Amino acid sequence: MSGLIPAEGAERVLAAALANGGDFAEVFAERSAGLTMAIDESRVESVQAGAAAGAGVRVISGATTYFSHVDGLELADIERAAGEAAAALRAERTEPRPLSAAQTTPLPIEVAPAGVPAERKAELLRELDQRGRGAGPEIAQFTASYAEVRREVSVANSEGLYSGDDRTRVRIGAQAVARRDGTVETGAETLGAHCGFELFDDDPGAIAEAASRKALTLLDAGPAPAGLMPVVVGGGFGGVLFHEMTGHGLEADHIQKGASVYVGKLGEQVARPLLTAYDDGRLPNEWGSDAIDDEGVPTQKTRVIEEGRLTAYLYDGVTARREGAAPTGNGRRESFRHLPVPRMTNTYIAPGDAEPEAMIAEVKRGFYAVSFAGGQVDPATGDFVFGVSEGYLIEGGRVTRPCRGATLIGNCLEALAAIDAVGNDFEMKTGVCGKAGQRVPVGTGQGHVRIQAMTVGGTEV
Amino acid sequence: MISLARGAVEAATAAGASDAEAYAVEDSGREVRAHGGEVESLSSATQRGIGIRAWIGKRVGYAYGTDLSEAGVTALAARAAEAARVADEDEFAGPPSSSPAAQVSDLSDPTLGEWSTDRLAGLALAIEAAALAADSRIAGVEQAVYADSAESVALASSLGIAGEYSSSSCYGYVQALAEGDGGRETGLGFDLGRGPAALDPAAIGREGAERAAAMIGAGKPKSRSCPVVLDPTVAASFVALIGRGLAASAVQRGRSPFAERLGDEVANPVLSLHDDGLDTEGFASAPFDAEGVPRRRTALIEASVLHTYLYDTYTANRGDAASTGNASRSGYRSQPSVSASNLIVAAGELSFDELLNEAGDGVLVTDVAGLHSGVNPVSGVFSVGASGRAIRDGELSEPLREFTIASDLVSMLRAVRAVGADSRWVPFGGSVKTPSLLVGEMTVAGS
């Protein structure tokens, strides 16, 4: 599982990287190939095939990381990149340890997407288009996308690690636009996994109908309320709330720079005892899963909150070494062109014992946020904001009408502590998370979650 | 580079394409990140790649890769042709014809290469030091960053387009952390230019520190409708969104709040907006766009009226218009699509203080969050997270955070009551130059 650079070659690269000293060196090699296409106006278009291969070499000396990368997998080129990374160092050569190959098992792929004819993928998009448009005459626009990518990676470092992974991901997305008179609303849904084309064996067209249904529902929407009120967050993609308001703040780089509201909170009660949460890079075939992280550390299941108590941060190699902690398998990077940073894998709130219906029934006047268009958080201040893509007003314990244009806004620590019910339902969804200019696939999940009070930013003051 | 692109075009036609285009790019970049008085990381790399667009009749496909050997390019050209065979026919598909490139000068700073990485590291460290020194309440810096890029682009097509150009860009920024009143605040400072000599590290650091310190003790405003001043960084984010809505691709597919509004009054007369692909300072400037059509300057909104949308060749064919030279790509990995080049809001005459005075009682917004999720691109309705300062009797007052501002893009353009003189280039979400804007009325939701 380390096929991209032979071990002897990797040892030469590491020796070149440490030629002017340094505490640690690593070479990360990658070969990727993908295909994307879309359907718009019932026409298959934007058919695009891409391929890349290359390697990144980094040397760490004290607090400084030196990094260089090169396109292609020619050993001579990678050695030259190692020389470039080492160029700014001035110390005596250090010796890398001999490599010892790790046994890793990539996630199982049943049907390699590259072996499926492209025409079959175009047919899949046509099916989505028909199902999405068939949801109602008010569906004015419908688009869908298909993406597949295979990434083979190899990692070797000066501590003797020599490992690799072979990752295949597929994902489809559907976006619907519904129109009635002057009102225009949108709805979206996705389906993705770390697996092969077998993902689409089981009614992939359902996401098209789901996207259209959301857009149609919103046609009846009124303005969103504005002000402080109880908020019930839906399962599945609702987990992006936890991802943003807690997950990012637990990434050790933010912690070590003092740029997180969770600094110094390890072992403390940050939520009520009804809340337990995990980051788990080993969930079988989940979108955010891999066999190893991008530094060669096997992925793992990390309990970040146990019955309301903060129990763990998420580390990459650099942050783990800095404080003598064990790496948690969260060192991830977008490609060989990027340095690894601590990133989430699949992050989720474990199911609780509340019935979702009862959670809503207990709310006199509040907001039900079923799914989000996205969110953003400043880990340093803990301030966050989420755009609600599907939301409803709760009045007298009942969901009464859909709302458009709502935003949830708040502060991480306050909102986390205000979670007063966790549902016994559970669902995982796929996302693409951006940090430090790098995008990586992540899973988010939860059942229904209720926040006692949160600011809803709508237009109805 | 140009011979590589020409070879790719030939390979694609040999693979069965009726027409083909190749876009080759080589990019050298460096990045320094400083933290705690030390260099945290120093990266350098050169990357090259090529993207090939192949037409087979009215079908189009795309392939990109980094293997620039003859065999690699031949394989890539074949994949582009294969991709075209999978696509459905589109009557408007077709490559642009060749026309002379526009004249634009000074896209590169020739001294960029003379700056050693040690000197660049010094610049990043100076940014951090300036932030720390600017205010005693600055507790640290999340990151001080310098980055640059020198790019060469070559484009060739089977219809005789053959062009090359080089450009350079660099930027520096800092995210400063201020502490006080039991809370922690962040502030962004940034600057950009063609080369490091154009950056002022002291000003970058000071801006980050001032923005962070100004937020200490911030509270929520009361929910209400009131005048709102958008500072240039915030105004730029909204202008970039408006630019997206003016792309003919969004308009033609019914996904823009500006659809069917050509010739309508869409803005207050104090606001005029141009797309300028030839402004020497604009990072999107070039002699030709991403498919070889000359860049140009296009008036979008003037005297309240929406004059035109932005077109590439495909949308021009479809809209019975001429391309405005607005095909763009984010590197060789993406095929061309319509997008604004440099969006420029004409500066007004009011100083920032005069603008506040004009606002009277309201809110100054200095930061927005959640723009990618809080804006409906079809209807233009938005509700985004914001922070800033209260304005009382025309003067800045207490800091405000955790509120939202809500409106829709067209209503906002119509409600712009005054335009400041403090224009500035802002590189977030596009290349935009804009002054502060006073919006007469917007919904502010806080407590």
Interface residues (C-beta under 8 A of the other chain):
Chain A: M37 D40 E41 R43 V44 E45 S46 V47 Q48 A49 G50 A51 A52 A53 G54 G62 A63 T64 T65 Y66 F67 S68 H69 V70 D71 G72 A81 E84 A88 A118 E119 K121 A122 A140 Q141 V177 R179 T183 V184 E185 T186 A224 A226 G227 L228 K257 G258 A259 V261 R337 L339 F372 A373 G374 G375 Q376 D378 A380 T381 D383 F384 V385 F386 G387 S389 R404 G405 A406 T407 I409 G410 N411 T455 V456 G457 G458 T459 V461
Chain B: H35 G36 E38 V39 E40 S41 L42 S43 S44 A45 T46 Q47 R48 G49 V60 G61 Y62 A63 Y64 G65 T66 D67 L76 R79 A80 E82 A83 A84 V86 A87 D88 E89 D90 T117 D118 A139 G140 E142 Q143 Q175 L177 G183 R184 E185 T186 K220 S223 R224 S225 R253 G254 R255 R333 Q335 A369 G370 H372 S373 G374 V375 N376 P377 V378 S379 V381 F382 S383 V384 G385 S387 R401 E402 F403 T404 A406 S407 T443 A445 G446 S447
